[in-house]
Amino acid sequence: MANEQAQAPLSIVTGAPLSEEAGLGSLTLAGFMTDVCQRFSDNEAMCWKNLSGVTRRWTYAEMYQECRQVAGALLAAGAGKDTRVGVLITNRPEWIISVFGAAMAGCTVVAMNTFSTQHELQYQLHLADVEVLIMEESVASKSFVGYMHELCPALEASVPGELQFAALPYLRRVVCVDFDSTQQGIQAWPEFLQLAPATPAEIIDGAIDALSPMDRGFIFFSSGSTALPKGIQQTHRGATLQCWRFGDYFETSETTRCWSANGFFWSGNFCMALGSTLSRGGCLVLQRFFDPDEALVIFQEEKVTMPIAWPHQEARLVECPGWESADLSAMICIDRNSAYAKHPSATSKSWDQPNGYGMTETFTFVSGGAGSKIKAGSHGPILPGNTVRIVDPETGEVLPLGQAGEIILKGPTLTPGYLKSPPEEMLDAEGFIHTKDAGYFDEEGNLFWKGRLGDIIKTGGANVSPAEIDAAIVEHEAVQTSFTVGMEHDTLGEIVVSCIVLRDGFSADEDGIRAFAKQTLASYKVPRRVLFFSEEELPMTGSNKIQRPELKKLVKGRL
């Protein structure tokens, strides 16, 4: 028996060589923008209803020229290779123009979270050593201008480009895209762009040509639940590989009109919305931040074909007074199980959204693909260039094929490291990152994700995946969201507890939810307790992930 086990196939799967992957263009951010703008120059690239309520549209050619203008302004201001440019902007044209303009100048883009508090903003600016900050004036109740003046008292009397403040020693210039004239040390967007003519076109061309796919292109911030967020560095290659791939996964085209109100400062939305759309010559329909009533109007006015939203956002759309009467017939790329596909006007009811496995550290997927090509229940095959292993989380030993353990991986989109952290804190001796996710491979090499290792519930000797339980419970018509945790128990080790938010206007009780769960879940997976919360009570991170340690504290108090 021991000999048979030793000869069993191991859980090691490597994707095809990256050099054999079809459909890729330039692997620098500046090259990506140049490629798509040359290929689709006359197509509509993006549209946005500005703060005055006026809708403006950009062709790819116009978008490209504005990116070059930002690059020229940055180079004229003294920025260059690896200068850290912070972008603190919601989903509006200036985010795209600033990011790709900074990339053309050779700078590293620091993608800053617009949900940030003043304290979090200070942390991001300091950790990333931001030298130039391009920002909005305010978002909802957050005044970024006010935050910056409080964080940096020297700003008010400073001259743009000459700021000096010991607590943010590298910050030299703050630019506001909503200002018409420079005020209190913050440079107005038009005045910043007026610097561009000082940079000759051949210098911008030279900067673009000098870029390497292995240069650092981005710094993203993780959404840690307990510790401070980590600055995750990403190369141009990592970002652009996923942009080219996601066009294939979402099966987009030049007729795609993609809406999303989720921040491009999250790598997932950058790939799903921006990458999938621009790589195929489609149009980005921009909304600063999610407002369901406004979104419903945008869907119809702009004939959106592909909405990108979180499930809880879909739930809020359904609750809008105008939902039932809305015309959503233009929507094509809508998952068959989504609220859009169930809408009375829906004409597309058979499309499956892409699925895969990945993380911010890998700039999204290391496995996966188009929904129509993924084995049901799996997270797909391993993508080109990646190697994934399933190991014993305690010993690190590679496990036999089919056995669940910890997912470890490496590949071409893996971050080169966390800011200001030694590589050995992230990678093992062979260069693999240990994800703390549980999973296994089937015989065909498809990866199955089972949840976080720390989240797996061990009840009565059996392992239970919270994700599986939540997926079953949210099928109940009254349930908006569900988060399941394991709580200590004297005899069972842990018991299963589901924390639920109900849809507006619906009611349910604990016995009813448990009875519903019993219809699809094995008895040991059915929650022993069901607790009800309001959406505001749940401890969530900025990227809409549950903070499980905090949730467990709430549950313990209830129990």
C-alpha positions as CSV (number, residue, x, y, z in Angstrom):
1,M,0.0,0.0,0.0
2,A,2.8,2.4,0.9
3,N,4.5,1.6,-2.4
4,E,1.3,2.2,-4.4
5,Q,0.9,5.6,-2.6
6,A,4.5,6.6,-3.4
7,Q,3.9,5.9,-7.1
8,A,0.6,7.8,-7.2
9,P,0.7,11.0,-9.3
10,L,1.5,14.1,-7.3
11,S,-0.5,17.4,-7.2
12,I,1.9,19.4,-9.4
13,V,0.4,21.0,-12.5
14,T,2.3,23.4,-14.9
15,G,0.6,25.4,-17.6
16,A,1.8,25.6,-21.2
17,P,4.9,27.6,-21.9
18,L,4.2,31.4,-21.8
19,S,6.0,31.7,-25.2
20,E,3.3,29.6,-26.8
21,E,0.3,31.7,-25.6
22,A,-1.6,33.2,-28.5
23,G,-3.5,36.5,-28.5
24,L,-0.9,38.6,-26.6
25,G,0.2,42.1,-27.7
26,S,2.8,44.4,-26.0
27,L,3.6,43.5,-22.4
28,T,4.2,47.0,-21.1
29,L,1.3,49.2,-20.0
30,A,2.4,52.0,-22.4
31,G,2.7,49.4,-25.2
32,F,-0.7,48.0,-24.4
33,M,-2.3,51.4,-24.7
34,T,-0.4,52.2,-27.9
35,D,-1.4,48.8,-29.4
36,V,-5.2,49.1,-28.8
37,C,-5.3,52.8,-29.7
38,Q,-3.6,52.2,-33.0
39,R,-5.8,49.2,-33.8
40,F,-9.1,50.7,-32.7
41,S,-8.4,54.4,-33.2
42,D,-11.8,55.6,-34.3
43,N,-13.8,53.4,-31.9
44,E,-15.5,54.9,-28.8
45,A,-13.1,54.0,-25.9
46,M,-14.9,55.5,-22.9
47,C,-17.8,57.7,-22.0
48,W,-18.7,59.5,-18.7
49,K,-21.3,61.8,-17.4
50,N,-19.2,64.5,-15.6
51,L,-20.0,66.3,-12.4
52,S,-22.0,68.8,-14.3
53,G,-24.2,66.1,-15.8
54,V,-22.7,66.4,-19.3
55,T,-21.8,63.2,-21.1
56,R,-18.5,63.2,-22.9
57,R,-17.1,60.6,-25.2
58,W,-13.5,59.7,-26.2
59,T,-12.3,57.7,-29.2
60,Y,-9.2,55.5,-28.7
61,A,-7.2,58.1,-30.6
62,E,-8.3,60.9,-28.3
63,M,-7.7,58.8,-25.2
64,Y,-4.2,58.0,-26.4
65,Q,-3.3,61.7,-27.0
66,E,-4.5,62.6,-23.5
67,C,-2.4,59.8,-22.0
68,R,0.6,61.2,-23.9
69,Q,-0.2,64.7,-22.5
70,V,0.0,63.4,-19.0
71,A,3.3,61.6,-19.8
72,G,4.7,64.9,-21.2
73,A,3.6,66.9,-18.1
74,L,5.2,64.3,-15.7
75,L,8.4,64.3,-17.6
76,A,8.5,68.1,-17.8
77,A,7.9,68.1,-14.0
78,G,11.0,66.0,-13.4
79,A,9.4,62.6,-13.1
80,G,10.9,59.6,-14.8
81,K,11.8,56.0,-14.5
82,D,10.3,54.5,-11.3
83,T,8.9,57.8,-9.9
84,R,6.0,56.9,-7.7
85,V,2.8,58.5,-8.9
86,G,-0.2,58.1,-6.6
87,V,-3.6,58.1,-8.3
88,L,-6.5,58.7,-5.9
89,I,-9.4,58.8,-8.3
90,T,-12.7,56.9,-8.8
91,N,-13.8,55.3,-12.0
92,R,-13.6,58.4,-14.3
93,P,-11.5,59.1,-17.4
94,E,-8.7,60.8,-15.4
95,W,-7.9,57.5,-13.7
96,I,-7.2,55.8,-17.0
97,I,-5.4,58.8,-18.5
98,S,-3.3,59.4,-15.4
99,V,-2.3,55.7,-15.0
100,F,-1.4,55.0,-18.6
101,G,0.2,58.5,-18.9
102,A,2.4,57.8,-15.9
103,A,3.3,54.4,-17.4
104,M,4.4,56.1,-20.7
105,A,6.7,58.4,-18.6
106,G,8.3,55.3,-17.0
107,C,6.7,56.0,-13.6
108,T,5.3,53.4,-11.2
109,V,1.6,53.9,-10.5
110,V,0.5,53.7,-6.9
111,A,-3.2,52.7,-7.2
112,M,-4.7,54.3,-4.2
113,N,-8.1,53.2,-2.6
114,T,-10.7,56.0,-2.7
115,F,-12.4,54.3,0.3
116,S,-9.4,55.3,2.4
117,T,-9.7,57.1,5.6
118,Q,-7.3,59.9,6.3
119,H,-5.1,57.6,8.4
120,E,-5.1,55.0,5.6
121,L,-4.2,57.6,3.0
122,Q,-1.2,58.7,5.1
123,Y,-0.1,55.1,5.4
124,Q,-0.3,54.5,1.6
125,L,1.5,57.7,0.8
126,H,4.3,56.9,3.2
127,L,4.7,53.2,2.5
128,A,4.8,53.8,-1.3
129,D,7.0,56.9,-1.1
130,V,4.7,58.8,-3.4
131,E,6.3,61.8,-5.2
132,V,3.4,63.0,-7.3
133,L,-0.2,62.6,-6.1
134,I,-3.1,63.0,-8.7
135,M,-6.4,63.1,-6.9
136,E,-10.1,64.0,-6.9
137,E,-11.3,66.9,-4.7
138,S,-13.7,64.6,-2.7
139,V,-15.7,61.4,-2.9
140,A,-19.0,61.2,-1.0
141,S,-18.2,62.5,2.5
142,K,-14.4,62.2,2.1
143,S,-12.6,65.4,1.3
144,F,-9.2,64.4,-0.1
145,V,-8.2,68.0,-0.3
146,G,-9.0,68.4,3.4
147,Y,-7.2,65.2,4.3
148,M,-4.0,66.3,2.5
149,H,-3.9,69.7,4.2
150,E,-4.3,68.0,7.6
151,L,-1.7,65.4,6.8
152,C,0.7,67.9,5.3
153,P,0.5,71.4,6.9
154,A,3.4,72.6,4.6
155,L,1.2,72.0,1.5
156,E,-0.9,75.2,1.7
157,A,2.1,77.6,1.4
158,S,4.1,75.4,-1.1
159,V,4.7,75.8,-4.8
160,P,3.8,72.7,-6.9
161,G,6.9,70.6,-7.4
162,E,8.7,72.2,-4.4
163,L,6.8,70.7,-1.5
164,Q,8.9,69.6,1.4
165,F,7.5,67.9,4.5
166,A,9.4,65.5,6.8
167,A,6.6,63.1,7.4
168,L,6.1,62.5,3.7
169,P,9.7,63.2,2.6
170,Y,9.3,62.3,-1.1
171,L,6.1,64.1,-1.9
172,R,6.7,67.1,-4.1
173,R,3.5,67.8,-6.0
174,V,-0.3,67.3,-5.4
175,V,-2.6,67.7,-8.4
176,C,-6.4,67.9,-8.2
177,V,-8.4,66.9,-11.3
178,D,-11.4,69.0,-10.1
179,F,-9.6,72.3,-9.7
180,D,-9.6,74.9,-12.4
181,S,-6.9,77.0,-10.8
182,T,-4.1,76.2,-8.3
183,Q,-5.1,76.9,-4.7
184,Q,-3.5,76.3,-1.3
185,G,-0.5,74.5,-2.8
186,I,-2.6,72.0,-4.8
187,Q,-2.0,72.3,-8.6
188,A,-5.1,72.4,-10.9
189,W,-5.3,69.8,-13.5
190,P,-5.3,72.2,-16.5
191,E,-2.2,74.0,-15.1
192,F,-0.5,70.7,-14.6
193,L,-1.2,69.6,-18.2
194,Q,0.2,72.9,-19.5
195,L,3.6,71.6,-18.6
196,A,3.3,68.9,-21.4
197,P,4.5,71.0,-24.4
198,A,7.9,71.4,-22.7
199,T,8.5,67.7,-23.4
200,P,9.3,66.9,-27.1
201,A,7.3,64.1,-28.7
202,E,10.5,62.1,-29.3
203,I,11.3,62.1,-25.6
204,I,7.9,60.6,-24.8
205,D,8.4,58.0,-27.6
206,G,11.8,57.2,-26.1
207,A,10.4,56.7,-22.7
208,I,7.8,54.3,-24.0
209,D,10.4,52.4,-26.0
210,A,12.7,52.2,-23.0
211,L,10.1,50.3,-20.9
212,S,10.7,46.6,-20.2
213,P,7.9,44.1,-19.4
214,M,9.8,43.4,-16.2
215,D,9.8,47.0,-15.0
216,R,7.6,47.7,-12.0
217,G,4.3,49.2,-13.3
218,F,2.0,49.2,-10.3
219,I,1.7,49.1,-6.6
220,F,-1.6,47.9,-5.3
221,F,-2.7,47.6,-1.7
222,S,-4.0,44.4,-0.2
223,S,-7.2,44.4,1.9
224,G,-5.8,42.7,5.0
225,S,-8.4,41.9,7.7
226,T,-6.1,42.4,10.8
227,A,-2.7,43.7,9.8
228,L,-2.0,46.9,7.9
229,P,-2.4,46.5,4.1
230,K,0.7,45.4,2.1
231,G,2.0,47.2,-0.9
232,I,1.9,44.6,-3.6
233,Q,4.3,45.4,-6.5
234,Q,3.4,44.3,-10.0
235,T,5.3,44.3,-13.2
236,H,4.1,45.6,-16.6
237,R,4.1,42.0,-17.8
238,G,1.8,40.9,-14.9
239,A,-0.8,43.6,-15.6
240,T,-0.8,43.4,-19.4
241,L,-0.8,39.6,-19.6
242,Q,-4.1,39.6,-17.7
243,C,-5.5,42.5,-19.8
244,W,-5.0,40.5,-23.0
245,R,-6.3,37.3,-21.4
246,F,-9.5,38.8,-20.0
247,G,-10.7,39.9,-23.4
248,D,-10.7,36.2,-24.3
249,Y,-12.3,35.1,-21.0
250,F,-15.2,37.6,-21.3
251,E,-15.5,37.0,-25.0
252,T,-15.6,40.8,-25.6
253,S,-15.6,42.6,-29.0
254,E,-15.6,46.0,-30.5
255,T,-19.4,46.2,-29.8
256,T,-18.9,45.6,-26.0
257,R,-20.1,48.4,-23.8
258,C,-18.9,47.6,-20.3
259,W,-20.1,49.3,-17.1
260,S,-18.5,49.1,-13.7
261,A,-18.6,51.3,-10.7
262,N,-16.0,49.3,-8.7
263,G,-12.6,50.9,-8.4
264,F,-9.9,50.1,-11.0
265,F,-7.5,50.3,-8.0
266,W,-8.5,46.7,-7.4
267,S,-6.6,44.4,-9.7
268,G,-9.7,42.2,-10.3
269,N,-11.8,45.1,-11.6
270,F,-8.8,46.4,-13.6
271,C,-8.7,43.1,-15.5
272,M,-12.4,42.3,-15.7
273,A,-13.7,45.7,-16.8
274,L,-10.8,47.7,-18.2
275,G,-8.6,44.9,-19.6
276,S,-11.4,42.9,-21.1
277,T,-12.9,45.9,-22.8
278,L,-9.9,47.9,-24.1
279,S,-8.1,44.8,-25.4
280,R,-10.9,44.1,-27.8
281,G,-11.8,47.7,-28.8
282,G,-15.0,48.1,-26.7
283,C,-16.2,51.1,-24.7
284,L,-15.9,51.6,-21.0
285,V,-19.1,53.2,-19.6
286,L,-17.8,54.9,-16.5
287,Q,-19.6,55.6,-13.2
288,R,-17.6,57.2,-10.3
289,F,-18.9,55.0,-7.6
290,F,-21.9,52.7,-7.2
291,D,-25.3,54.3,-7.1
292,P,-28.0,51.8,-8.1
293,D,-30.6,54.3,-9.4
294,E,-28.0,56.1,-11.5
295,A,-26.6,52.8,-12.7
296,L,-30.0,51.7,-14.0
297,V,-30.3,55.0,-16.0
298,I,-26.8,54.5,-17.4
299,F,-27.6,50.9,-18.4
300,Q,-30.4,52.1,-20.6
301,E,-29.0,55.4,-21.9
302,E,-25.7,53.8,-22.9
303,K,-27.0,50.4,-23.9
304,V,-24.6,48.5,-21.7
305,T,-23.8,45.0,-22.9
306,M,-21.7,43.9,-20.0
307,P,-22.1,45.0,-16.4
308,I,-19.4,44.1,-13.8
309,A,-20.7,44.2,-10.3
310,W,-20.6,42.4,-6.9
311,P,-23.5,40.2,-5.9
312,H,-24.6,42.7,-3.2
313,Q,-24.7,45.4,-5.8
314,E,-26.9,43.3,-8.0
315,A,-29.3,42.9,-5.1
316,R,-29.5,46.7,-4.6
317,L,-30.2,47.1,-8.3
318,V,-33.1,44.7,-8.1
319,E,-34.5,46.8,-5.2
320,C,-34.6,50.0,-7.3
321,P,-38.2,51.2,-8.1
322,G,-37.4,51.3,-11.8
323,W,-35.9,47.7,-12.0
324,E,-38.9,45.9,-13.4
325,S,-39.7,48.4,-16.1
326,A,-36.1,49.0,-17.2
327,D,-35.0,48.0,-20.7
328,L,-31.9,45.8,-20.3
329,S,-32.3,44.0,-23.6
330,A,-28.8,45.3,-24.8
331,M,-27.1,43.1,-22.1
332,I,-25.3,40.1,-23.6
333,C,-22.5,39.2,-21.2
334,I,-24.7,38.4,-18.2
335,D,-24.3,35.2,-16.3
336,R,-27.2,32.9,-16.6
337,N,-27.6,32.9,-12.8
338,S,-27.4,36.6,-12.4
339,A,-30.3,39.0,-11.6
340,Y,-29.8,40.5,-15.1
341,A,-30.6,37.2,-16.8
342,K,-33.8,36.9,-14.8
343,H,-35.0,40.4,-15.8
344,P,-38.2,40.5,-17.9
345,S,-36.4,42.3,-20.8
346,A,-33.3,40.0,-20.8
347,T,-32.6,38.4,-24.2
348,S,-29.4,36.6,-23.1
349,K,-29.9,33.8,-20.6
350,S,-27.2,31.2,-21.4
351,W,-23.8,33.0,-21.0
352,D,-21.5,31.8,-18.2
353,Q,-19.2,34.4,-16.6
354,P,-15.5,33.6,-16.5
355,N,-14.2,31.7,-13.5
356,G,-10.7,31.1,-12.1
357,Y,-8.5,31.2,-9.1
358,G,-6.0,33.9,-8.2
359,M,-5.2,36.7,-5.8
360,T,-4.0,40.3,-5.8
361,E,-0.4,39.0,-5.6
362,T,-0.9,37.2,-9.0
363,F,-2.9,40.1,-10.5
364,T,-5.9,37.8,-10.6
365,F,-6.1,34.4,-12.3
366,V,-3.4,31.7,-12.3
367,S,-6.1,29.2,-13.4
368,G,-9.4,29.6,-15.2
369,G,-10.8,30.9,-18.4
370,A,-14.1,31.6,-20.2
371,G,-17.1,30.2,-18.4
372,S,-18.1,28.1,-21.3
373,K,-14.7,26.3,-21.2
374,I,-14.5,25.6,-17.5
375,K,-15.4,22.3,-16.0
376,A,-18.4,22.7,-13.8
377,G,-17.5,23.3,-10.1
378,S,-13.8,23.9,-10.9
379,H,-11.6,26.9,-11.1
380,G,-10.2,25.7,-14.4
381,P,-6.9,24.6,-15.8
382,I,-3.6,26.2,-14.9
383,L,-2.7,29.1,-17.2
384,P,0.4,29.4,-19.3
385,G,3.7,30.0,-17.4
386,N,2.3,29.1,-14.0
387,T,3.2,26.1,-11.7
388,V,0.8,25.2,-9.0
389,R,1.2,22.6,-6.2
390,I,-1.0,21.2,-3.5
391,V,1.0,20.6,-0.3
392,D,0.6,19.6,3.2
393,P,0.3,22.9,5.0
394,E,2.3,21.7,8.0
395,T,5.1,19.7,6.3
396,G,5.2,21.3,2.8
397,E,5.2,17.8,1.2
398,V,3.5,17.6,-2.2
399,L,0.3,15.6,-1.8
400,P,-1.1,12.9,-4.1
401,L,-3.3,14.0,-6.9
402,G,-6.9,14.5,-5.8
403,Q,-6.0,15.1,-2.1
404,A,-6.9,18.6,-0.7
405,G,-4.2,20.7,0.9
406,E,-2.6,24.2,0.6
407,I,-2.3,25.8,-2.8
408,I,1.2,27.2,-3.5
409,L,2.2,28.7,-6.8
410,K,4.5,30.8,-8.9
411,G,4.3,32.2,-12.4
412,P,4.7,35.2,-14.7
413,T,2.1,37.4,-13.0
414,L,3.3,36.8,-9.4
415,T,4.4,39.9,-7.6
416,P,8.1,40.5,-7.3
417,G,7.5,41.2,-3.7
418,Y,5.8,43.3,-1.0
419,L,7.1,46.9,-0.6
420,K,9.9,47.1,2.0
421,S,9.7,43.4,2.9
422,P,12.4,40.8,2.2
423,P,11.4,38.2,-0.4
424,E,11.8,35.4,2.1
425,E,8.8,36.7,4.0
426,M,6.6,36.0,0.9
427,L,8.3,33.2,-1.0
428,D,9.7,29.8,-0.1
429,A,13.2,28.6,-1.2
430,E,11.8,27.5,-4.6
431,G,10.1,30.8,-5.3
432,F,6.5,29.6,-4.5
433,I,4.0,31.8,-2.6
434,H,2.0,29.9,0.0
435,T,-1.6,31.1,-0.4
436,K,-3.2,29.8,2.8
437,D,-6.0,28.6,0.5
438,A,-7.2,25.0,0.4
439,G,-7.7,23.1,-2.9
440,Y,-7.1,20.1,-5.0
441,F,-6.6,18.9,-8.6
442,D,-8.7,16.4,-10.5
443,E,-7.2,14.0,-12.9
444,E,-7.6,16.4,-15.8
445,G,-5.5,19.1,-14.0
446,N,-8.5,21.3,-13.1
447,L,-8.0,23.3,-9.8
448,F,-10.8,23.2,-7.2
449,W,-10.7,25.8,-4.5
450,K,-12.1,24.8,-1.1
451,G,-11.8,28.0,0.8
452,R,-9.3,29.6,3.1
453,L,-7.3,27.1,5.3
454,G,-8.1,29.1,8.3
455,D,-11.7,29.3,7.3
456,I,-12.3,25.5,6.8
457,I,-14.6,24.3,9.6
458,K,-13.8,21.0,11.3
459,T,-17.0,19.8,12.8
460,G,-17.4,16.3,14.2
461,G,-14.3,15.2,12.4
462,A,-15.5,16.4,9.0
463,N,-14.1,19.3,7.0
464,V,-16.7,21.8,5.8
465,S,-16.2,24.7,3.4
466,P,-18.0,27.9,4.3
467,A,-18.1,28.9,0.7
468,E,-20.1,25.8,-0.1
469,I,-22.7,26.6,2.6
470,D,-22.9,30.2,1.6
471,A,-23.5,29.3,-2.0
472,A,-26.5,27.1,-0.9
473,I,-28.0,29.6,1.5
474,V,-28.0,32.6,-0.9
475,E,-30.3,30.7,-3.2
476,H,-33.0,31.4,-0.7
477,E,-35.2,34.2,-2.1
478,A,-35.0,36.2,1.1
479,V,-31.2,36.1,1.5
480,Q,-29.0,38.8,0.2
481,T,-25.7,37.6,1.5
482,S,-24.4,34.9,3.8
483,F,-21.1,34.4,5.6
484,T,-20.5,31.2,7.4
485,V,-17.9,30.6,10.2
486,G,-16.9,27.9,12.6
487,M,-17.3,28.5,16.3
488,E,-15.7,26.4,19.1
489,H,-17.8,23.6,20.6
490,D,-17.0,21.3,23.5
491,T,-17.8,18.0,21.7
492,L,-17.8,18.7,17.9
493,G,-14.7,20.9,17.8
494,E,-16.6,23.5,15.9
495,I,-20.2,24.2,14.9
496,V,-21.4,25.8,11.7
497,V,-22.9,29.2,12.1
498,S,-24.2,31.2,9.2
499,C,-24.5,35.0,9.4
500,I,-27.2,36.4,7.0
501,V,-28.3,39.7,5.6
502,L,-31.9,39.6,4.3
503,R,-33.2,41.4,1.2
504,D,-35.3,44.5,1.9
505,G,-38.9,43.6,2.2
506,F,-38.3,39.9,2.9
507,S,-38.4,38.0,6.1
508,A,-37.1,34.6,7.3
509,D,-36.3,32.8,10.5
510,E,-33.6,30.5,11.7
511,D,-35.7,27.3,11.3
512,G,-36.7,28.2,7.8
513,I,-33.1,28.9,6.6
514,R,-31.9,25.6,8.2
515,A,-34.8,23.7,6.5
516,F,-33.9,25.3,3.2
517,A,-30.2,24.4,3.6
518,K,-31.1,20.8,4.3
519,Q,-32.5,20.4,0.8
520,T,-29.0,20.7,-0.8
521,L,-26.4,20.2,2.0
522,A,-25.4,17.1,3.8
523,S,-26.6,17.1,7.4
524,Y,-23.2,17.9,8.9
525,K,-22.9,21.0,6.7
526,V,-26.3,22.4,7.7
527,P,-25.7,25.4,10.0
528,R,-26.4,24.6,13.7
529,R,-27.2,28.3,14.2
530,V,-28.3,31.1,11.8
531,L,-27.9,34.7,12.9
532,F,-29.3,37.8,11.2
533,F,-27.4,41.0,10.7
534,S,-27.9,44.3,8.9
535,E,-25.5,45.1,6.0
536,E,-24.0,47.9,8.2
537,E,-23.2,45.5,11.0
538,L,-21.0,43.2,9.0
539,P,-17.2,43.9,9.2
540,M,-16.1,44.3,5.6
541,T,-12.8,45.4,4.0
542,G,-12.7,48.0,1.3
543,S,-12.7,45.3,-1.4
544,N,-15.9,43.8,0.0
545,K,-14.3,40.9,1.8
546,I,-15.5,39.8,5.1
547,Q,-13.2,40.3,8.1
548,R,-13.7,36.8,9.6
549,P,-11.9,37.4,12.9
550,E,-14.1,40.4,13.6
551,L,-17.2,38.5,12.5
552,K,-16.4,35.7,14.9
553,K,-16.2,38.2,17.7
554,L,-19.7,39.4,16.8
555,V,-21.0,35.9,16.6
556,K,-19.5,35.0,20.0
557,G,-21.3,37.9,21.5
558,R,-24.6,36.8,20.0
559,L,-24.2,33.2,21.0
